[in-house]
Amino acid sequence: MIRTTALAVLLAASFPAFTAEQAKAKVDLTKAKEIAEGICVACHGADGNSQTSANPIIAGQIPEYLYKQLSNFKALDGKPAVRNNAIMGGMVAALSDEDIKSLSVYFSQQKVKPSVAKDEKLLAEGKTLWRRGDFDKGVPACAGCHGPAGAGLPVQYPRLAGQYAEYTASQLKTFRSHERANDSEKVMRDIAGKLSDHQINAVAEYAAGLR
């Protein structure tokens, strides 16, 4: 079983703080708002509160995590994007590094309108996985990296509290299938690979109800 402390060390590289160069990039919240209202609004809402579970709620998300994801969608120097998504790839293609950082900060400052847990039958099992993991399968507690209340651990791990259960479950399944592979040291792929569909749905449902 991966111990929580060891997992934290491995995941730290997945969601690093802004590098010195990135930190110097100018943050233009006015421009970010314009981009959000002109481009992002269709899928995520102008304030990052998506109206459909197919698209994640990004309001209130940790800015470093948003920066990493947006950057990973962009193909650079003739190389394919680290995170393959045709729609998001098209959306970020024309954005500069400063635009991406500005958007990350902008959305992080928006007030989240959280989703809710809907399936009471899944909550008990989801709670156990979140707080204790699954010792028999070698699955660590989600709370070890995402926090007891799912707020994430700035600047390393994303907020999952209030996220659509359907979206969280879909991402765990893409990690499990290795369709999504932008996690350092394959940590999320290894963890998701040990979870059944039922467990994935349970923990995603529990996270949706966290505040």
Summary of the structure (lengths in Angstrom):
residues: 211
radius of gyration: 16.7
end to end distance: 28.2
largest distance: 50.3
contacts: 674
relative contact order: 0.18
helix: 53%
strand: 3%
